[in-house]
Amino acid sequence: MNRLSYIGLAIASIFIIVAIFAPLIATHEVNAQDLAMRFAKPSAEHWFGTDALGRDVFSRVVYGTRISLQVGLIVVSITGIVGIIIGAISGFYGGFVDKFLSGYIFNVFLAFPGLLLAIALAAFIDEQQLFQYFIGVSAAESLINFFGKGLSKLILALCIIGWVGYARVMRGQVLKVREYDFVQAAKALGASNMRILFTHIMPNAIQPLIVQASLGMAGAVLSEASLSFLGLGIPPPAPSWGTMIEEARNYFSTSPHVLFFPGIAIGLTVLAFNFIGDGLREYLDPKQRAR
């Protein structure tokens, strides 16, 4: 991998450590208000200064790391699994199945800009009723209580729009791998379709999905911040980076530190996972390594 990918890996590792040990790293209570210290500049007591309510910005950025990485990991996991399964089925069976999935379902989702569709879903979807319909009342309440009402809606919206990218990549890989000699040999020996798909094809088609997952992590973090900035994500007083920027945008001219630090956190996180994705693409693609 190239040098930038190692830099991205180092930055991502730092953010992961910060997210895991947030209670130990934060210097103040995340939602503790001190109106006498409103808009205090960075100092030895408040490393990143304070916001409009006198809350410590450093502590809120630290806990915001946990929220952003949690959303990114859950969204990438769910969309990756769903997209891989649907894309593999579409590419392997072909015919009407492929035409219906790739020709209609995929195109319907791709016809709308992803963020605009996420905004519409986050604004109008009722995740409680949706969860109750599919998994029952008690399970739905447990799931929403575990994630929190705002977070569960945000994750659901990002999952609905995110699986198509994985499905398209997986479909293309399956269409290529299914023509390899070892797959044809397995068919000739009478192996079942499920065995061929899950044992022979998918393990040899998964490499580009690793790159897609790394880039998808960056996209999920950015989408979470965008929706929170628009008031459609995690509601206050949760220390989401996007919410922090939305609360600070009116004070940028007088107290730029309130907006600067969460913005830097978003930028570094997105860059880190993009660098990792580019490095993985180069490492996994022999043609890229040969250049």
LOMAR-778322 format. One record per residue: residue in one letter; x, y, z of N, C-alpha, C in turn. Coordinates in Angstrom, 1 decimal, decimal comma, padded with zeros to 4 digits. Layout:
% residues N
residu; n_px; n_py; n_pz; ca_px; ca_py; ca_pz; c_px; c_py; c_pz
A; X; Y; Z; X; Y; Z; X; Y; Z
...
% end
This chain:
% residues 291
residu; n_px; n_py; n_pz; ca_px; ca_py; ca_pz; c_px; c_py; c_pz
M; 000,8; -001,2; 000,0; 000,0; 000,0; 000,0; 000,9; 001,2; 000,0
N; 000,3; 002,4; -000,5; 001,1; 003,6; -000,6; 001,2; 004,3; 000,8
R; 002,0; 005,4; 000,8; 002,2; 006,0; 002,1; 001,0; 006,7; 002,6
L; 000,1; 007,2; 001,8; -001,1; 007,9; 002,3; -002,0; 006,9; 003,0
S; -002,0; 005,6; 002,5; -002,9; 004,6; 003,1; -002,4; 004,3; 004,5
Y; -001,1; 004,3; 004,8; -000,6; 004,1; 006,1; -000,9; 005,3; 007,0
I; -000,9; 006,5; 006,5; -001,3; 007,7; 007,2; -002,8; 007,6; 007,6
G; -003,6; 007,2; 006,6; -005,0; 007,0; 006,9; -005,3; 006,0; 007,9
L; -004,5; 004,9; 007,9; -004,7; 003,8; 008,8; -004,3; 004,3; 010,2
A; -003,3; 005,1; 010,3; -002,9; 005,7; 011,6; -003,9; 006,6; 012,2
I; -004,5; 007,5; 011,3; -005,5; 008,4; 011,8; -006,8; 007,7; 012,2
A; -007,2; 006,7; 011,4; -008,4; 005,9; 011,7; -008,2; 005,2; 013,0
S; -007,0; 004,6; 013,3; -006,7; 003,9; 014,5; -006,8; 004,8; 015,7
I; -006,3; 006,1; 015,6; -006,4; 007,0; 016,6; -007,9; 007,3; 017,0
F; -008,7; 007,5; 015,9; -010,1; 007,8; 016,2; -010,8; 006,6; 016,8
I; -010,5; 005,4; 016,4; -011,1; 004,2; 017,0; -010,7; 004,1; 018,5
I; -009,5; 004,4; 018,8; -009,0; 004,3; 020,2; -009,8; 005,4; 021,0
V; -009,9; 006,6; 020,4; -010,7; 007,7; 021,1; -012,1; 007,3; 021,3
A; -012,7; 006,6; 020,3; -014,1; 006,2; 020,5; -014,3; 005,2; 021,6
I; -013,4; 004,2; 021,6; -013,5; 003,2; 022,6; -013,2; 003,7; 024,1
F; -012,3; 004,6; 024,2; -011,9; 005,1; 025,5; -012,4; 006,5; 025,8
A; -013,5; 006,9; 025,1; -014,0; 008,2; 025,3; -014,2; 008,7; 026,7
P; -014,8; 007,9; 027,6; -015,0; 008,3; 029,0; -013,7; 008,6; 029,7
L; -012,6; 008,0; 029,3; -011,3; 008,2; 029,9; -010,5; 009,4; 029,3
I; -010,8; 009,6; 028,0; -010,1; 010,7; 027,3; -010,8; 012,1; 027,6
A; -012,1; 012,1; 027,6; -012,8; 013,4; 027,8; -012,4; 014,0; 029,1
T; -012,2; 015,3; 029,1; -011,8; 016,0; 030,3; -012,9; 016,6; 031,1
H; -014,1; 016,7; 030,5; -015,3; 017,2; 031,2; -016,5; 016,4; 030,9
E; -017,5; 016,6; 031,7; -018,8; 015,9; 031,4; -019,3; 016,5; 030,1
V; -019,8; 015,6; 029,2; -020,0; 015,9; 027,8; -021,2; 017,0; 027,7
N; -022,2; 016,9; 028,6; -023,3; 017,9; 028,5; -023,3; 018,9; 029,6
A; -022,3; 018,9; 030,4; -022,2; 019,9; 031,5; -022,2; 021,3; 031,0
Q; -023,1; 022,2; 031,5; -023,1; 023,6; 031,0; -022,5; 024,5; 032,1
D; -021,8; 025,5; 031,6; -021,3; 026,5; 032,4; -021,4; 027,9; 031,7
L; -022,6; 028,5; 031,9; -022,9; 029,7; 031,1; -021,9; 030,9; 031,4
A; -021,2; 030,8; 032,5; -020,2; 031,9; 032,8; -019,0; 031,7; 031,9
M; -018,8; 030,5; 031,2; -017,7; 030,2; 030,4; -018,1; 030,1; 028,9
R; -019,2; 030,8; 028,5; -019,6; 030,7; 027,1; -018,6; 031,2; 026,2
F; -018,3; 030,4; 025,1; -017,4; 030,8; 024,0; -016,0; 031,1; 024,6
A; -015,6; 030,4; 025,6; -014,2; 030,5; 026,1; -013,3; 030,0; 025,0
K; -012,2; 030,6; 024,8; -011,2; 030,2; 023,8; -010,4; 029,0; 024,3
P; -009,8; 028,3; 023,4; -008,9; 027,2; 023,8; -007,9; 027,5; 024,9
S; -007,8; 026,7; 025,9; -007,0; 027,0; 027,0; -006,5; 025,7; 027,7
A; -005,8; 025,8; 028,8; -005,3; 024,6; 029,5; -006,5; 023,9; 030,1
E; -007,6; 024,6; 030,5; -008,7; 024,0; 031,1; -009,7; 023,4; 030,1
H; -009,9; 024,1; 029,0; -010,7; 023,7; 027,9; -009,9; 023,7; 026,6
W; -009,4; 022,5; 026,2; -008,4; 022,4; 025,2; -008,9; 022,9; 023,8
F; -010,2; 022,7; 023,5; -010,8; 023,2; 022,3; -011,8; 024,3; 022,6
G; -011,8; 024,9; 023,7; -012,7; 026,0; 024,1; -014,0; 025,5; 024,5
T; -015,0; 026,4; 024,6; -016,4; 026,0; 025,0; -017,4; 026,5; 023,9
D; -018,6; 026,0; 024,0; -019,6; 026,4; 023,0; -020,6; 027,4; 023,6
A; -021,7; 027,6; 022,9; -022,7; 028,7; 023,4; -023,3; 028,4; 024,7
L; -023,2; 027,2; 025,2; -023,8; 026,8; 026,5; -022,7; 026,6; 027,5
G; -021,5; 026,9; 027,2; -020,3; 026,6; 028,1; -019,9; 025,2; 028,2
R; -020,3; 024,4; 027,2; -019,9; 023,0; 027,3; -018,5; 022,8; 026,6
D; -017,8; 021,9; 027,1; -016,4; 021,6; 026,7; -016,4; 021,0; 025,3
V; -015,8; 021,7; 024,3; -015,9; 021,3; 022,9; -015,0; 020,0; 022,7
F; -013,9; 019,9; 023,4; -013,0; 018,8; 023,3; -013,8; 017,5; 023,7
S; -014,4; 017,5; 024,8; -015,1; 016,4; 025,3; -016,3; 016,0; 024,3
R; -016,9; 017,0; 023,8; -018,0; 016,7; 022,8; -017,5; 016,1; 021,5
V; -016,3; 016,6; 021,1; -015,7; 016,0; 019,9; -015,3; 014,6; 020,1
V; -014,8; 014,3; 021,3; -014,4; 012,9; 021,7; -015,6; 012,0; 021,6
Y; -016,7; 012,4; 022,3; -017,9; 011,5; 022,3; -018,5; 011,5; 020,9
G; -018,4; 012,6; 020,1; -018,9; 012,6; 018,8; -018,2; 011,5; 017,9
T; -016,9; 011,2; 018,2; -016,2; 010,2; 017,5; -016,9; 008,8; 017,7
R; -017,4; 008,6; 018,9; -018,0; 007,3; 019,1; -019,3; 007,2; 018,3
I; -020,1; 008,3; 018,2; -021,3; 008,3; 017,5; -021,1; 008,1; 016,0
S; -020,1; 008,8; 015,4; -019,8; 008,7; 014,0; -019,3; 007,4; 013,6
L; -018,4; 006,8; 014,3; -017,9; 005,5; 014,0; -018,9; 004,4; 014,2
Q; -019,7; 004,6; 015,2; -020,8; 003,6; 015,4; -021,8; 003,6; 014,3
V; -022,2; 004,7; 013,8; -023,1; 004,8; 012,6; -022,4; 004,2; 011,4
G; -021,1; 004,6; 011,2; -020,4; 004,1; 010,0; -020,3; 002,6; 010,0
L; -019,9; 002,0; 011,2; -019,7; 000,6; 011,2; -021,0; -000,2; 011,1
I; -022,1; 000,3; 011,7; -023,4; -000,4; 011,6; -023,9; -000,3; 010,1
V; -023,8; 000,9; 009,6; -024,3; 001,0; 008,2; -023,6; 000,2; 007,2
V; -022,2; 000,2; 007,3; -021,4; -000,5; 006,4; -021,7; -002,0; 006,5
S; -021,8; -002,5; 007,7; -022,1; -003,9; 008,0; -023,4; -004,4; 007,4
I; -024,5; -003,6; 007,6; -025,8; -004,0; 007,1; -025,9; -003,9; 005,6
T; -025,4; -002,7; 005,1; -025,5; -002,5; 003,7; -024,6; -003,5; 002,9
G; -023,5; -003,8; 003,5; -022,6; -004,7; 002,8; -023,1; -006,1; 002,7
I; -023,7; -006,6; 003,8; -024,3; -007,9; 003,8; -025,5; -008,0; 002,9
V; -026,4; -007,0; 002,9; -027,6; -007,1; 002,1; -027,1; -006,9; 000,6
G; -026,2; -006,0; 000,3; -025,8; -005,7; -001,0; -025,1; -006,9; -001,6
I; -024,2; -007,6; -000,8; -023,5; -008,7; -001,3; -024,4; -009,9; -001,7
I; -025,4; -010,1; -000,8; -026,3; -011,3; -001,1; -027,2; -011,0; -002,3
I; -027,8; -009,8; -002,4; -028,6; -009,4; -003,5; -027,8; -009,4; -004,8
G; -026,6; -008,8; -004,8; -025,8; -008,7; -006,0; -025,3; -010,1; -006,5
A; -025,0; -011,0; -005,5; -024,6; -012,3; -005,9; -025,7; -013,1; -006,5
I; -026,9; -013,0; -006,0; -028,1; -013,7; -006,5; -028,3; -013,2; -008,0
S; -028,3; -011,9; -008,1; -028,5; -011,3; -009,4; -027,5; -011,7; -010,5
G; -026,2; -011,7; -010,1; -025,2; -012,1; -011,1; -025,2; -013,6; -011,4
F; -025,5; -014,4; -010,4; -025,3; -015,8; -010,5; -026,5; -016,4; -011,3
Y; -027,7; -016,0; -011,0; -028,8; -016,6; -011,7; -029,1; -016,0; -013,1
G; -028,8; -014,7; -013,2; -029,0; -014,1; -014,5; -030,5; -014,1; -014,9
G; -030,7; -014,0; -016,2; -032,1; -014,1; -016,8; -033,1; -013,1; -016,2
F; -034,3; -013,6; -015,9; -035,3; -012,7; -015,3; -034,9; -012,1; -014,0
V; -034,2; -012,9; -013,2; -033,8; -012,5; -011,8; -032,9; -011,3; -011,9
D; -031,9; -011,4; -012,8; -030,9; -010,3; -013,0; -031,6; -009,1; -013,6
K; -032,5; -009,3; -014,6; -033,1; -008,2; -015,2; -034,0; -007,5; -014,2
F; -034,7; -008,2; -013,4; -035,6; -007,5; -012,4; -034,8; -006,8; -011,4
L; -033,7; -007,4; -010,8; -033,0; -006,7; -009,8; -032,1; -005,6; -010,3
S; -031,3; -005,9; -011,3; -030,3; -004,9; -011,8; -031,0; -003,9; -012,8
G; -032,0; -004,4; -013,5; -032,6; -003,5; -014,5; -033,7; -002,6; -013,9
Y; -034,3; -003,0; -012,8; -035,4; -002,2; -012,2; -035,1; -001,8; -010,8
I; -034,8; -002,7; -009,9; -034,6; -002,3; -008,5; -033,4; -001,4; -008,3
F; -032,3; -001,8; -008,9; -031,1; -001,0; -008,7; -031,3; 000,4; -009,3
N; -031,8; 000,4; -010,5; -032,0; 001,7; -011,2; -033,0; 002,6; -010,5
V; -034,0; 002,1; -009,8; -034,9; 002,9; -009,1; -034,1; 003,7; -008,0
F; -033,3; 003,0; -007,2; -032,5; 003,6; -006,2; -031,4; 004,5; -006,7
L; -030,8; 004,2; -007,9; -029,8; 005,0; -008,4; -030,3; 006,2; -009,1
A; -031,6; 006,2; -009,4; -032,2; 007,4; -010,1; -032,3; 008,6; -009,2
F; -032,2; 008,4; -007,9; -032,3; 009,5; -006,9; -030,9; 009,8; -006,3
P; -030,5; 011,1; -006,2; -029,3; 011,4; -005,5; -029,4; 010,8; -004,0
G; -028,3; 010,1; -003,6; -028,3; 009,4; -002,4; -028,6; 010,2; -001,2
L; -028,0; 011,4; -001,1; -028,2; 012,2; 000,1; -029,7; 012,8; 000,1
L; -030,2; 013,2; -001,0; -031,6; 013,7; -001,1; -032,6; 012,6; -000,7
L; -032,3; 011,4; -001,1; -033,2; 010,3; -000,7; -033,1; 010,0; 000,8
A; -031,9; 010,1; 001,3; -031,7; 009,9; 002,8; -032,4; 011,0; 003,5
I; -032,4; 012,2; 003,0; -033,1; 013,3; 003,7; -034,6; 013,1; 003,7
A; -035,1; 012,6; 002,6; -036,5; 012,3; 002,5; -036,9; 011,2; 003,4
L; -036,1; 010,1; 003,5; -036,4; 009,0; 004,4; -036,3; 009,4; 005,8
A; -035,3; 010,1; 006,2; -035,1; 010,6; 007,6; -036,2; 011,5; 008,0
A; -036,7; 012,3; 007,1; -037,8; 013,3; 007,4; -039,1; 012,6; 007,6
F; -039,4; 011,6; 006,8; -040,8; 011,1; 006,8; -041,0; 009,7; 007,3
I; -039,9; 009,0; 007,4; -040,1; 007,6; 007,8; -040,4; 007,5; 009,3
D; -041,2; 006,6; 009,7; -041,5; 006,3; 011,1; -040,9; 004,9; 011,4
E; -039,7; 004,9; 012,0; -039,0; 003,7; 012,2; -039,7; 002,8; 013,2
Q; -040,4; 003,3; 014,1; -041,1; 002,5; 015,1; -042,1; 001,6; 014,4
Q; -043,0; 002,2; 013,6; -044,0; 001,5; 012,9; -043,4; 000,5; 012,0
L; -042,3; 000,9; 011,3; -041,7; 000,0; 010,3; -041,1; -001,2; 011,0
F; -040,4; -001,0; 012,1; -039,8; -002,1; 012,9; -040,9; -003,0; 013,5
Q; -041,9; -002,4; 014,0; -043,0; -003,2; 014,5; -043,7; -004,1; 013,5
Y; -043,7; -003,6; 012,3; -044,4; -004,4; 011,2; -043,5; -005,7; 010,9
F; -042,2; -005,5; 010,9; -041,3; -006,6; 010,4; -040,8; -007,5; 011,6
I; -040,6; -006,9; 012,8; -040,0; -007,7; 013,8; -040,8; -007,8; 015,1
G; -042,0; -007,1; 015,1; -042,9; -007,2; 016,3; -042,7; -006,0; 017,2
V; -043,6; -005,8; 018,1; -043,7; -004,6; 019,0; -042,5; -004,6; 020,0
S; -042,4; -005,7; 020,7; -041,4; -005,8; 021,8; -040,0; -005,7; 021,2
A; -039,7; -006,4; 020,1; -038,4; -006,4; 019,5; -038,1; -005,0; 019,0
A; -039,1; -004,3; 018,4; -038,9; -003,0; 017,8; -038,6; -002,0; 019,0
E; -039,3; -002,1; 020,1; -039,0; -001,2; 021,2; -037,6; -001,4; 021,8
S; -037,2; -002,7; 021,8; -035,9; -003,0; 022,3; -034,8; -002,4; 021,4
L; -035,0; -002,6; 020,1; -034,0; -002,1; 019,1; -033,9; -000,6; 019,2
I; -035,1; 000,1; 019,2; -035,0; 001,6; 019,3; -034,4; 002,1; 020,6
N; -034,8; 001,4; 021,7; -034,2; 001,9; 023,0; -032,7; 001,6; 023,0
F; -032,2; 000,6; 022,3; -030,8; 000,3; 022,3; -030,0; 001,4; 021,5
F; -030,5; 001,7; 020,4; -029,8; 002,7; 019,5; -030,2; 004,2; 019,9
G; -031,4; 004,4; 020,3; -032,0; 005,7; 020,5; -032,8; 006,0; 019,3
K; -033,9; 006,8; 019,5; -034,8; 007,0; 018,4; -034,2; 007,8; 017,2
G; -033,5; 008,8; 017,5; -032,9; 009,5; 016,3; -031,8; 008,7; 015,6
L; -031,0; 008,0; 016,4; -030,0; 007,2; 015,8; -030,5; 006,0; 014,9
S; -031,6; 005,4; 015,4; -032,1; 004,2; 014,7; -032,7; 004,7; 013,4
K; -033,4; 005,9; 013,4; -033,9; 006,4; 012,1; -032,8; 006,7; 011,1
L; -031,8; 007,3; 011,6; -030,6; 007,7; 010,8; -030,0; 006,5; 010,2
I; -029,7; 005,5; 011,0; -029,1; 004,2; 010,4; -030,0; 003,6; 009,4
L; -031,3; 003,5; 009,7; -032,3; 002,9; 008,7; -032,3; 003,7; 007,4
A; -032,3; 005,0; 007,4; -032,3; 005,8; 006,2; -031,0; 005,5; 005,4
L; -029,8; 005,5; 006,1; -028,6; 005,3; 005,4; -028,4; 003,9; 004,8
C; -029,0; 002,9; 005,5; -029,0; 001,5; 005,1; -029,9; 001,3; 003,8
I; -031,0; 002,0; 003,8; -031,9; 001,9; 002,6; -031,2; 002,4; 001,3
I; -030,4; 003,5; 001,5; -029,8; 004,0; 000,3; -028,4; 003,4; 000,0
G; -027,8; 002,7; 000,9; -026,4; 002,3; 000,8; -026,2; 001,0; 000,2
W; -027,1; 000,1; 000,2; -026,8; -001,3; -000,2; -026,6; -001,5; -001,7
V; -027,1; -000,5; -002,5; -027,1; -000,7; -004,0; -025,7; -000,7; -004,5
G; -024,8; 000,2; -004,0; -023,4; 000,2; -004,4; -022,7; -001,1; -004,2
Y; -022,9; -001,8; -003,1; -022,3; -003,1; -002,9; -022,9; -004,1; -003,8
A; -024,2; -004,0; -004,1; -024,9; -005,0; -004,9; -024,4; -004,9; -006,4
R; -024,2; -003,7; -006,9; -023,7; -003,6; -008,2; -022,3; -004,1; -008,4
V; -021,4; -003,8; -007,4; -020,0; -004,3; -007,5; -020,0; -005,8; -007,4
M; -020,8; -006,4; -006,5; -020,9; -007,8; -006,3; -021,4; -008,5; -007,6
R; -022,4; -007,9; -008,2; -023,0; -008,5; -009,4; -022,0; -008,6; -010,5
G; -021,2; -007,5; -010,7; -020,2; -007,5; -011,7; -019,1; -008,5; -011,5
Q; -018,7; -008,7; -010,2; -017,7; -009,7; -009,9; -018,2; -011,1; -010,1
V; -019,5; -011,4; -009,7; -020,0; -012,7; -009,9; -020,2; -013,1; -011,4
L; -020,6; -012,1; -012,2; -020,7; -012,3; -013,6; -019,3; -012,8; -014,2
K; -018,3; -012,2; -013,7; -016,9; -012,6; -014,2; -016,5; -013,9; -013,6
V; -016,6; -014,1; -012,3; -016,1; -015,3; -011,7; -016,9; -016,6; -012,1
R; -018,1; -016,4; -012,3; -018,9; -017,6; -012,6; -018,5; -018,3; -013,9
E; -017,7; -017,6; -014,8; -017,2; -018,2; -016,0; -015,9; -018,8; -015,9
Y; -015,3; -018,8; -014,7; -014,0; -019,4; -014,5; -014,0; -020,9; -014,6
D; -012,9; -021,6; -014,9; -012,9; -023,0; -015,1; -013,3; -023,8; -013,8
F; -012,8; -023,3; -012,7; -013,1; -024,1; -011,4; -014,6; -024,1; -011,1
V; -015,3; -023,0; -011,5; -016,8; -022,9; -011,3; -017,5; -023,9; -012,3
Q; -017,0; -023,9; -013,5; -017,6; -024,8; -014,5; -017,3; -026,3; -014,1
A; -016,2; -026,5; -013,5; -015,9; -027,9; -013,1; -016,8; -028,3; -011,9
A; -017,0; -027,3; -011,0; -017,9; -027,7; -009,9; -019,4; -028,0; -010,4
K; -019,8; -027,2; -011,4; -021,1; -027,5; -012,0; -021,1; -028,9; -012,6
A; -020,0; -029,2; -013,3; -020,0; -030,5; -014,0; -020,0; -031,7; -013,0
L; -019,4; -031,4; -011,8; -019,4; -032,5; -010,8; -020,7; -032,6; -010,0
G; -021,7; -031,7; -010,4; -023,0; -031,8; -009,7; -023,2; -031,0; -008,5
A; -022,3; -030,1; -008,2; -022,4; -029,3; -007,0; -023,7; -028,4; -007,1
S; -024,4; -028,2; -005,9; -025,6; -027,4; -005,9; -025,3; -025,9; -006,2
N; -026,3; -025,2; -006,6; -026,1; -023,8; -006,9; -025,7; -023,0; -005,6
M; -026,2; -023,3; -004,4; -025,8; -022,7; -003,2; -024,4; -022,9; -002,9
R; -024,0; -024,2; -003,1; -022,6; -024,5; -002,8; -021,6; -023,8; -003,8
I; -022,0; -023,8; -005,0; -021,1; -023,1; -006,0; -021,1; -021,6; -005,7
L; -022,2; -021,0; -005,3; -022,3; -019,6; -005,1; -021,5; -019,2; -003,8
F; -021,7; -019,9; -002,7; -021,2; -019,5; -001,5; -019,8; -020,0; -001,2
T; -019,4; -021,1; -001,9; -018,1; -021,8; -001,6; -017,1; -021,4; -002,7
H; -017,5; -021,3; -003,9; -016,6; -021,1; -005,0; -016,6; -019,7; -005,6
I; -017,7; -019,1; -005,7; -017,8; -017,7; -006,3; -017,6; -016,6; -005,4
M; -018,4; -016,5; -004,3; -018,3; -015,4; -003,4; -016,9; -015,1; -002,8
P; -016,2; -016,2; -002,3; -014,9; -015,9; -001,8; -013,9; -015,3; -002,8
N; -014,1; -015,6; -004,1; -013,2; -015,1; -005,1; -013,7; -013,8; -005,7
A; -014,9; -013,3; -005,2; -015,4; -012,1; -005,8; -015,5; -011,0; -004,7
I; -015,0; -011,3; -003,5; -015,2; -010,4; -002,4; -014,2; -009,2; -002,3
Q; -013,0; -009,3; -003,0; -012,0; -008,4; -002,8; -012,4; -006,9; -003,1
P; -013,1; -006,6; -004,2; -013,5; -005,2; -004,4; -014,4; -004,7; -003,4
L; -015,2; -005,6; -002,7; -016,1; -005,2; -001,7; -015,4; -004,7; -000,4
I; -014,1; -005,1; -000,2; -013,4; -004,6; 000,9; -013,0; -003,2; 000,7
V; -012,7; -002,8; -000,5; -012,4; -001,4; -000,9; -013,7; -000,6; -000,8
Q; -014,8; -001,2; -001,3; -016,1; -000,5; -001,2; -016,5; -000,2; 000,2
A; -016,2; -001,1; 001,1; -016,6; -001,0; 002,5; -015,8; 000,2; 003,2
S; -014,5; 000,3; 002,9; -013,7; 001,4; 003,4; -014,2; 002,7; 002,9
L; -014,4; 002,8; 001,6; -015,0; 004,1; 001,1; -016,4; 004,3; 001,6
G; -017,2; 003,3; 001,8; -018,5; 003,4; 002,4; -018,5; 003,9; 003,8
M; -017,5; 003,5; 004,6; -017,3; 004,0; 005,9; -017,2; 005,5; 005,9
A; -016,3; 006,1; 005,0; -016,2; 007,5; 004,9; -017,5; 008,2; 004,5
G; -018,2; 007,6; 003,6; -019,5; 008,1; 003,1; -020,5; 008,1; 004,2
A; -020,6; 007,1; 005,0; -021,5; 007,0; 006,1; -021,3; 008,0; 007,2
V; -020,0; 008,3; 007,5; -019,6; 009,3; 008,5; -020,1; 010,7; 008,0
L; -019,8; 010,9; 006,7; -020,1; 012,2; 006,1; -021,6; 012,4; 006,0
S; -022,4; 011,3; 005,7; -023,8; 011,4; 005,6; -024,5; 011,6; 006,9
E; -023,9; 011,0; 008,0; -024,4; 011,2; 009,3; -024,3; 012,6; 009,7
A; -023,1; 013,2; 009,5; -022,9; 014,6; 009,8; -023,8; 015,5; 009,0
S; -024,0; 015,2; 007,8; -024,8; 016,1; 006,9; -026,3; 016,0; 007,4
L; -026,8; 014,9; 007,7; -028,2; 014,8; 008,2; -028,4; 015,4; 009,6
S; -027,4; 015,2; 010,4; -027,4; 015,8; 011,8; -027,4; 017,4; 011,6
F; -026,6; 017,9; 010,7; -026,5; 019,3; 010,5; -027,8; 019,9; 010,0
L; -028,6; 019,1; 009,2; -029,9; 019,5; 008,8; -031,0; 019,3; 009,8
G; -030,7; 018,8; 010,9; -031,7; 018,5; 012,0; -032,4; 017,2; 011,8
L; -031,9; 016,3; 010,9; -032,6; 015,1; 010,6; -031,9; 013,9; 011,2
G; -030,8; 014,1; 011,9; -030,0; 013,0; 012,5; -030,3; 012,8; 014,0
I; -029,2; 012,8; 014,7; -029,3; 012,6; 016,1; -029,6; 013,9; 016,8
P; -030,7; 013,9; 017,6; -031,2; 015,2; 018,2; -030,3; 015,6; 019,3
P; -030,2; 017,0; 019,6; -029,4; 017,5; 020,7; -030,0; 016,9; 022,0
P; -029,3; 016,8; 023,1; -027,9; 017,3; 023,3; -026,8; 016,3; 022,9
A; -027,1; 015,2; 022,1; -026,1; 014,3; 021,7; -025,0; 015,0; 021,0
P; -023,8; 014,7; 021,3; -022,6; 015,4; 020,7; -022,2; 014,9; 019,3
S; -023,2; 014,9; 018,4; -022,9; 014,6; 017,0; -022,1; 015,7; 016,3
W; -021,1; 015,4; 015,5; -020,3; 016,4; 014,9; -021,1; 017,3; 014,0
G; -022,1; 016,8; 013,3; -022,9; 017,6; 012,4; -023,8; 018,5; 013,2
T; -024,3; 018,0; 014,3; -025,1; 018,9; 015,2; -024,3; 020,0; 015,8
M; -023,1; 019,7; 016,2; -022,2; 020,7; 016,8; -021,9; 021,8; 015,7
I; -021,7; 021,5; 014,5; -021,5; 022,5; 013,4; -022,7; 023,3; 013,2
E; -023,9; 022,7; 013,2; -025,1; 023,4; 013,0; -025,3; 024,4; 014,1
E; -025,0; 024,0; 015,4; -025,2; 024,9; 016,5; -024,2; 026,1; 016,5
A; -023,0; 025,8; 015,9; -021,9; 026,8; 015,9; -021,9; 027,7; 014,7
R; -022,7; 027,5; 013,6; -022,5; 028,2; 012,4; -022,9; 029,7; 012,5
N; -023,7; 030,0; 013,5; -024,1; 031,5; 013,7; -023,0; 032,2; 014,4
Y; -022,1; 031,5; 015,0; -021,0; 032,2; 015,8; -019,6; 032,1; 015,2
F; -019,6; 031,7; 013,9; -018,3; 031,5; 013,3; -017,4; 032,7; 013,3
S; -018,0; 033,9; 013,1; -017,2; 035,1; 013,0; -016,6; 035,5; 014,3
T; -017,3; 035,2; 015,4; -016,8; 035,6; 016,7; -016,1; 034,5; 017,5
S; -016,5; 033,3; 017,3; -015,9; 032,1; 018,0; -015,7; 031,0; 017,0
P; -014,8; 031,1; 016,1; -014,6; 030,1; 015,1; -014,2; 028,7; 015,6
H; -013,6; 028,7; 016,8; -013,1; 027,4; 017,4; -014,3; 026,4; 017,6
V; -015,5; 026,9; 017,8; -016,6; 026,1; 018,1; -017,0; 025,2; 016,9
L; -016,8; 025,8; 015,7; -017,1; 025,1; 014,4; -015,9; 024,4; 013,9
F; -014,7; 025,0; 014,1; -013,5; 024,5; 013,5; -013,1; 023,0; 013,9
F; -013,2; 022,7; 015,2; -012,7; 021,4; 015,7; -013,6; 020,3; 015,3
P; -014,9; 020,3; 015,4; -015,7; 019,2; 014,8; -015,6; 019,1; 013,3
G; -015,4; 020,2; 012,6; -015,2; 020,2; 011,2; -013,9; 019,5; 010,8
I; -012,8; 019,8; 011,6; -011,6; 019,1; 011,4; -011,7; 017,6; 011,6
A; -012,5; 017,2; 012,7; -012,7; 015,8; 013,0; -013,4; 015,1; 011,8
I; -014,4; 015,7; 011,3; -015,1; 015,1; 010,1; -014,1; 014,9; 008,9
G; -013,4; 016,0; 008,6; -012,5; 016,0; 007,5; -011,4; 014,9; 007,6
L; -010,8; 014,8; 008,8; -009,8; 013,8; 009,0; -010,3; 012,4; 009,0
T; -011,5; 012,2; 009,5; -012,1; 010,8; 009,5; -012,4; 010,4; 008,0
V; -013,0; 011,3; 007,3; -013,3; 011,0; 005,9; -012,1; 010,7; 005,1
L; -011,1; 011,6; 005,2; -009,8; 011,4; 004,5; -009,1; 010,1; 004,9
A; -009,2; 009,8; 006,2; -008,5; 008,6; 006,6; -009,1; 007,3; 005,9
F; -010,4; 007,2; 005,9; -011,0; 006,0; 005,3; -010,9; 006,0; 003,8
N; -010,8; 007,2; 003,2; -010,6; 007,3; 001,7; -009,2; 006,9; 001,4
F; -008,2; 007,3; 002,2; -006,8; 006,9; 002,0; -006,7; 005,4; 002,1
I; -007,3; 004,8; 003,1; -007,3; 003,4; 003,3; -007,9; 002,7; 002,1
G; -009,0; 003,2; 001,6; -009,7; 002,6; 000,5; -008,8; 002,6; -000,8
D; -008,2; 003,7; -001,0; -007,3; 003,8; -002,2; -006,1; 002,9; -002,0
G; -005,5; 002,8; -000,8; -004,4; 001,9; -000,6; -004,8; 000,4; -000,8
L; -006,0; 000,0; -000,3; -006,5; -001,3; -000,5; -006,8; -001,6; -002,0
R; -007,3; -000,6; -002,7; -007,5; -000,8; -004,1; -006,2; -001,1; -004,9
E; -005,2; -000,4; -004,5; -003,9; -000,6; -005,1; -003,3; -001,9; -004,7
Y; -003,4; -002,3; -003,5; -002,8; -003,5; -003,0; -003,5; -004,8; -003,6
L; -004,9; -004,7; -003,7; -005,6; -005,9; -004,2; -005,7; -006,0; -005,7
D; -005,3; -004,9; -006,4; -005,4; -004,9; -007,9; -003,9; -005,0; -008,4
P; -003,5; -006,2; -009,0; -002,2; -006,3; -009,5; -001,8; -005,3; -010,5
K; -002,8; -004,8; -011,3; -002,5; -003,8; -012,4; -002,1; -002,5; -011,7
Q; -002,8; -002,2; -010,6; -002,4; -000,9; -009,9; -001,0; -001,1; -009,3
R; -000,7; -002,2; -008,8; 000,7; -002,4; -008,1; 001,8; -002,4; -009,2
A; 001,4; -002,7; -010,4; 002,5; -002,8; -011,5; 002,8; -001,4; -012,0
R; 002,0; -000,4; -011,7; 002,3; 000,9; -012,2; 003,4; 001,6; -011,4
% end
